[in-house]
Structure formats: structure tokens, C-alpha cells
């Protein structure tokens, strides 16, 4: 936390001024979390100072309250094919932001990155396993296709699903898998059409996708 606070102070994120009269003050709070690597080993502890949205004023974008955070891993992903361009931009950003180079990219936002001499191989295997574990389908019988070719979900497909929130969470989480699994994009798009009022048939279609994954 002290390292994060020092970085915010050094970059001139804020100026201390007298409290204006007749205005609402947006509170801040610290969020702490553990950062794990692709093998689920603890990598480091993280702290972030954020706005408390319960005290946010309507019409004020609190994303602009603090300085933007630029992660080298993000830049490296975009410029991985141009090492010279990456070094130049990273050097330029260091003049305005305190930055730490975390080394070669290997795990970012649930995506495992494997380096080869000619390309990067992206995998979301760990992320997919976490989705299956969440619904107790880690040992489920696999499906040969992501959809049932004999039928197609419709608006009137039987009783409403028991837990609509779970359905929406799983459908939304599965959407992220299309980043490396475009072959399930159509199937995911179909189940997402019914997120507002999912039925048991829609849930069965979603579980069929998870079986295929």
C-alpha cells in the first residue's frame, strides 16, 4: 500500500486544496488482492486506491479522478511483434509514470502465453477449467459439438431457469473464451440472446457448450 501511495504522490495524481462549500466529496478506499500466476502460485500482493461509488456524484466520471494506470504487459501484447517499438514507447512512458518491467509476458487476464521463436501461443485452459469447476462440471462427459444440431433454443422453451443470475454469469464468462476459441462464438451468441429471461432449455444449451469446452 505504501508503494502504491508513494507512486501516486510522485506522479502528482492530486493536489491538496481546501474543501469547497456546497459540494459532495467522493470517498476513497483501498482494495487488496492476491495476484496468482498461471500455476495458481502466489505471485505478489496488490493494492489499489479506488473511488467509493456509493458516494459518487451522478454525472461525474470517477475514472478520471486518478491518474491512468499503464501496464507494460498490455503494451507488450500489442507490440509483441515490434520489439523496437515496444522499447521506445516503454521508455517514453517511464518519463511520466513509475513503471516496472515484469519480464516476458506469460499470464495476463486469464490467458496463458507460450513463447516460440516465431509466434505466441495463447491458451485459456486454466480459465475454462475455473468455469467448469464453478458449476461442478470438471468431470462431465464431453460433447462432440457445442450445439445440438437437432434443435434451436427459442423464447418459449419451457420453465424459467432456477438461478438466472448464475446463467448470466456463466454466459458472460463463456463469452471471454471466444478470444481464443472462435469456434464457439456462434453458440455463445445464441445463449446470450436469452440472458434477460433464460429457461431450462437455454441452460441446457449453455451446459452443452461447457461440455464441448
LINCOR-V80321 format. One record per residue. N is the residue number from 1. RES is the residue in one small letter. OMEGA is omega in radians with two decimals (* if undefined). Layout:
n/res/omega
N/RES/OMEGA
N/RES/OMEGA
//
This chain:
n/res/omega
1/x/3.14
2/x/3.10
3/x/-3.14
4/x/3.14
5/x/3.13
6/x/3.13
7/x/3.12
8/x/3.14
9/x/-3.10
10/x/-3.13
11/x/3.12
12/x/-3.09
13/x/-3.11
14/x/3.02
15/x/3.10
16/x/-3.12
17/x/3.07
18/x/-3.14
19/x/3.10
20/x/3.13
21/x/3.05
22/x/3.12
23/x/3.10
24/x/-3.13
25/x/3.10
26/x/-3.13
27/x/3.08
28/x/3.06
29/x/3.12
30/x/3.03
31/x/-3.14
32/x/3.10
33/x/3.09
34/x/3.11
35/x/-3.13
36/x/3.08
37/x/-3.07
38/x/-3.14
39/x/-3.13
40/x/3.02
41/x/3.14
42/x/-3.11
43/x/3.11
44/x/3.06
45/x/-3.11
46/x/3.07
47/x/3.13
48/x/3.10
49/x/-3.06
50/x/3.06
51/x/3.02
52/x/-3.03
53/x/3.10
54/x/3.13
55/x/-3.11
56/x/3.12
57/x/-3.14
58/x/3.13
59/x/3.13
60/x/3.14
61/x/-3.07
62/x/3.05
63/x/-3.12
64/x/-3.10
65/x/-3.10
66/x/3.14
67/x/3.12
68/x/3.13
69/x/3.14
70/x/-3.09
71/x/3.10
72/x/-3.13
73/x/3.13
74/x/-3.14
75/x/-3.10
76/x/3.11
77/x/-3.10
78/x/-3.01
79/x/-3.06
80/x/-3.13
81/x/-3.10
82/x/-3.07
83/x/-3.14
84/x/3.13
85/x/3.12
86/x/-3.12
87/x/-3.13
88/x/-3.12
89/x/3.13
90/x/3.11
91/x/3.13
92/x/-3.13
93/x/-3.13
94/x/3.12
95/x/-3.12
96/x/-3.10
97/x/2.98
98/x/-3.05
99/x/3.08
100/x/3.10
101/x/-3.07
102/x/3.13
103/x/-3.10
104/x/3.14
105/x/3.11
106/x/3.12
107/x/-3.06
108/x/3.11
109/x/3.08
110/x/-3.13
111/x/3.08
112/x/-3.10
113/x/3.09
114/x/-3.09
115/x/3.00
116/x/-3.13
117/x/-3.05
118/x/-3.12
119/x/3.03
120/x/3.10
121/x/-3.11
122/x/-3.14
123/x/3.07
124/x/-3.10
125/x/-3.14
126/x/3.14
127/x/3.13
128/x/3.12
129/x/3.13
130/x/3.09
131/x/-3.13
132/x/3.12
133/x/-3.11
134/x/-3.12
135/x/3.09
136/x/-3.11
137/x/-3.11
138/x/-3.10
139/x/-3.10
140/x/3.09
141/x/-3.09
142/x/3.09
143/x/-3.09
144/x/-3.13
145/x/-3.13
146/x/-3.12
147/x/3.03
148/x/-3.06
149/x/-3.11
150/x/-3.11
151/x/-3.14
152/x/-3.13
153/x/3.10
154/x/-3.13
155/x/3.13
156/x/-3.07
157/x/3.06
158/x/-3.07
159/x/3.13
160/x/-3.14
161/x/-3.05
162/x/-3.09
163/x/-3.12
164/x/-3.13
165/x/3.10
166/x/3.12
167/x/-3.12
168/x/3.13
169/x/-3.13
170/x/3.13
171/x/3.13
172/x/3.12
173/x/-3.14
174/x/3.10
175/x/-3.11
176/x/3.13
177/x/-3.12
178/x/3.09
179/x/3.11
180/x/-3.14
181/x/-3.12
182/x/-3.13
183/x/3.11
184/x/-3.06
185/x/-3.11
186/x/-3.13
187/x/3.11
188/x/3.14
189/x/-3.13
190/x/-3.12
191/x/3.12
192/x/3.11
193/x/-3.04
194/x/-3.11
195/x/-3.11
196/x/-3.11
197/x/-3.07
198/x/3.09
199/x/3.14
200/x/3.12
201/x/3.10
202/x/3.13
203/x/3.08
204/x/3.12
205/x/3.11
206/x/3.12
207/x/3.08
208/x/3.09
209/x/-3.14
210/x/3.07
211/x/3.14
212/x/3.13
213/x/*
//
